[in-house]
Amino acid sequence: MKLQRISEFQHKFSFLSTQENFDAFYIRFLQSDLGKIYVAIPWDSLVERLNIKEKQSGFKTLFNPKGRIGLMFLKHYS
């Protein structure tokens, strides 16, 4: 079996400008299924209702309360 490159399945990313690429990736993310879920969830009111707060003592967490809830959704999505 011989491997072939199929150009329409290959993606090319240029990393010339971080901000331009971030904006393009973010727009593309919002158009994806996961991005539509992200837009549909009222993150601030969800954090408030679940009474999730920043950790005051001990080790600093990597994610803020919205990020921790987002990881729960992402875990079940993937």
N, C-alpha and C positions, 0 to 999 in steps of 0.2 A: 504494500500500500504506500502510495506516495503522498506526502503532505503538500498542500497547496495553500497559498495565501489568497484569500478572497477579500478584495479591497473594500467592498461595501460593509464587511463585518469588522473592519479595523477602525479604531478611533485614533485620531491624532490630537494631542493636546500641546499647545504651546504655552510655556510658562515665562513669557517675556514680561508681563506686567501682572503682579499678584492681584491687585484690585480689579483689573478688568476681567481676569480669569475667575475670581471669586464671584463677581456679579453674574457672569455667564453661567457658572456652575449653580449658583443659588437660584437663578431663574429656571434653569433646567430641573433642579431639584423640586421646585414648587409645582412644576408640570407633571412630575412623576406621581405614582399612587401614594407613596410615602409622604411626599410633599403635600398632597391634597389632604391627607390625614392630619399632618402638622398644622395646616391652615384652619382646619375645621375644629380643632380642640381649643377651648378657651383656657390657656395655660395659667394665667394669673388667677382666675377665679377657682380653678382646680387646686392650685397650691394653697389658696386661702381656705377653701372648704376642707381639704385634707389636713390642714394645720401643719404643713411641713415647713420647718424653719432651718436657717443656716446653723450649722453646728458651731457652738461657741467655744467649747473646750476640746482638748484632745487633738488628734490628727486632723489636719485640714482636708476636706473632701475635694475631689477633683471637679465635681459637678455641682451646680447650684440646684435648688429644689426643682425648677422646671426641667433641668437636664436629667435629674434622677427619675422623674416621672416619664420623661421621654425615653429613657433607657428601658423602662418597663414595657412601654408600647413597642419599642424596637425589638425587644427580646421575643415578644409574642408574634410580631410581624414576620420576623425572619425564621 
